[in-house]
Amino acid sequence: MRVLTVNPGSSSLKVSLLDADDTLLAERSGAGHEMGPVAAGVPKPDAIGVRFVHGGPDFTEPVPIDAAVTERLHELAGLAPLHQPASLRALSEITAALPGVPAVACFDTAFHATIPDAAATYALPAEWRRRFGLRRYGFHGLSYSYAVRRTGEMLGGVPARTVVCHLGAGASLCAVADGRSVDTTMGFTPLEGLVMASRAGSIDPGIPLWLIRQGLPVRDVDSALENDSGLRGLAGTGDMRKIRALAAERDADALAALDVYHHRLRACAAAMTASLGGLDALVFTGGVGEHDAAVRLRLAEDLAYLGVSVDADRNAGVDGDADITAPDAAVRTLVIESREDREIAAGTRRALSGG
């Protein structure tokens, strides 16, 4: 089964055509969410798999898309406003361009369905939790699922206690026990947790309430938390490469932004380790995780007390999947290329085969 995977990000779109053995036959990407230019010239697939960030409480496995599923996905759009509408638009355009080709929705939240109640439950009124489905859902699940599978291949088995760091424009961490998610830094929406490119991450919930009481419109507060916070709010840009360049020139805002970014990253990584009761493997993936050696080195140094240490030469020379563990380190440290397309393809085949 040749699967066309459709992966809308918060500001980009990527499509990949994978053969039955996951050989990459074609790949296209572009800024924005225009399906036509990105998918032009890609051979016709046997099936389509579309990434959806939020599956809510209903979708914990990939599911063939029909009218009822589409309606429910529209209802969930407000929980991931940077991503879900883009996925719905991509779905509409690709199914119109390829009539009769079955389509499957694959969810970032699904990997976290195994999180125990103690980690998933917010201390909020019970009636709210029942009525609105308020709980920790977690995100980046397709990336985590692949990273865990690839970790097992690289190490000859999945470690008992792994923290996976998906660091990109959106960023989160996941505590993985024997291959299953047991905790993660993102929550009900993709706003919680780490400092991200344009999202604030975890803040005092009283701050937006206070701002609204001061007269700021809800839509402005919402937009600022999604689009104008995080690294952009701290340094004027959400691009880590630009921040690195500014920091090299001793720009005060850039230096402060890196300190805030790493303070939160260190604290959240330690929290994930606490959820696991220890650490056997630390895995980096995502755009920043794969390409920024300085981020990896600084976190390794911050977690040295847990037995994390990386080989400086291996870390600086990463190209694709790599083991960057220092020779005497107790914890294995890996860098793994994010291949959400492979997870989407696998989920699509599984959903359409009934397996």
Secondary structure as GFF3:
##gff-version 3
##sequence-region A 1 355
A	DSSP	beta_strand	3	8	.	.	.	ID=ss1
A	DSSP	beta_strand	12	18	.	.	.	ID=ss2
A	DSSP	beta_strand	24	31	.	.	.	ID=ss3
A	DSSP	alpha_helix	35	39	.	.	.	ID=ss4
A	DSSP	beta_strand	47	52	.	.	.	ID=ss5
A	DSSP	beta_strand	63	64	.	.	.	ID=ss6
A	DSSP	alpha_helix	67	75	.	.	.	ID=ss7
A	DSSP	three_ten_helix	77	79	.	.	.	ID=ss8
A	DSSP	alpha_helix	84	97	.	.	.	ID=ss9
A	DSSP	beta_strand	103	107	.	.	.	ID=ss10
A	DSSP	three_ten_helix	110	114	.	.	.	ID=ss11
A	DSSP	alpha_helix	117	120	.	.	.	ID=ss12
A	DSSP	alpha_helix	126	132	.	.	.	ID=ss13
A	DSSP	alpha_helix	141	155	.	.	.	ID=ss14
A	DSSP	beta_strand	161	167	.	.	.	ID=ss15
A	DSSP	beta_strand	171	177	.	.	.	ID=ss16
A	DSSP	beta_strand	180	184	.	.	.	ID=ss17
A	DSSP	alpha_helix	206	213	.	.	.	ID=ss18
A	DSSP	alpha_helix	218	227	.	.	.	ID=ss19
A	DSSP	alpha_helix	230	235	.	.	.	ID=ss20
A	DSSP	alpha_helix	240	248	.	.	.	ID=ss21
A	DSSP	alpha_helix	252	276	.	.	.	ID=ss22
A	DSSP	beta_strand	281	285	.	.	.	ID=ss23
A	DSSP	alpha_helix	286	291	.	.	.	ID=ss24
A	DSSP	alpha_helix	293	302	.	.	.	ID=ss25
A	DSSP	three_ten_helix	304	306	.	.	.	ID=ss26
A	DSSP	alpha_helix	312	316	.	.	.	ID=ss27
A	DSSP	beta_strand	322	323	.	.	.	ID=ss28
A	DSSP	beta_strand	332	335	.	.	.	ID=ss29
A	DSSP	alpha_helix	340	353	.	.	.	ID=ss30
###
